[in-house]
Amino acid sequence: MPTIAIVDGVKIQMFFNDHAPPHFHAILGGDEMLVAISNLDVIRGSLPSAKHRQVLQWAADHQGALALNWVRCQDNQTPERM
């Protein structure tokens, strides 16, 4: 699973050929949160509240690039670092 960014210590990752809906994984230690790219809703999991807010703000600022990286991962292409 490629790491596409690190947001204040939180790894932002995507799997190749992952399940729908398009999403990314935000991982900090033993905590993980899956976030839908289209509407930034949390699909599953959680992070500490301050990290949660930072990740969602970062995702809002990079939503288009996240969507492009999702397509790249579905085509087994390496996503771009952000």
C-alpha positions, 0 to 999 in steps of 0.5 A, spaced: 500 500 500 503 506 497 504 512 502 501 518 498 502 523 503 504 524 511 499 529 514 502 531 521 504 524 522 498 521 519 500 516 513 495 517 507 495 511 503 491 507 498 491 500 496 492 497 489 485 495 486 481 496 492 474 496 493 469 501 492 467 507 494 473 510 492 477 512 499 484 513 502 486 510 509 489 515 514 493 511 519 496 513 525 500 508 530 494 503 531 488 507 529 486 507 522 480 511 518 477 510 511 475 516 508 471 517 502 474 521 496 467 524 493 464 527 500 470 526 505 465 522 509 468 517 514 467 510 512 470 506 518 475 507 523 477 513 527 483 518 529 484 522 535 480 528 534 485 533 532 488 529 527 481 527 524 480 534 523 487 535 520 486 529 515 479 532 513 482 539 512 488 536 508 483 532 504 478 537 502 484 541 499 487 535 495 480 532 493 482 532 486 489 529 486 486 524 491 481 522 486 486 522 480 491 517 485 485 513 486 484 512 478 491 510 478 491 505 483 485 502 480 490 501 474 495 498 478 499 505 477 504 508 482 500 514 485 503 520 485 506 523 492 502 529 495 
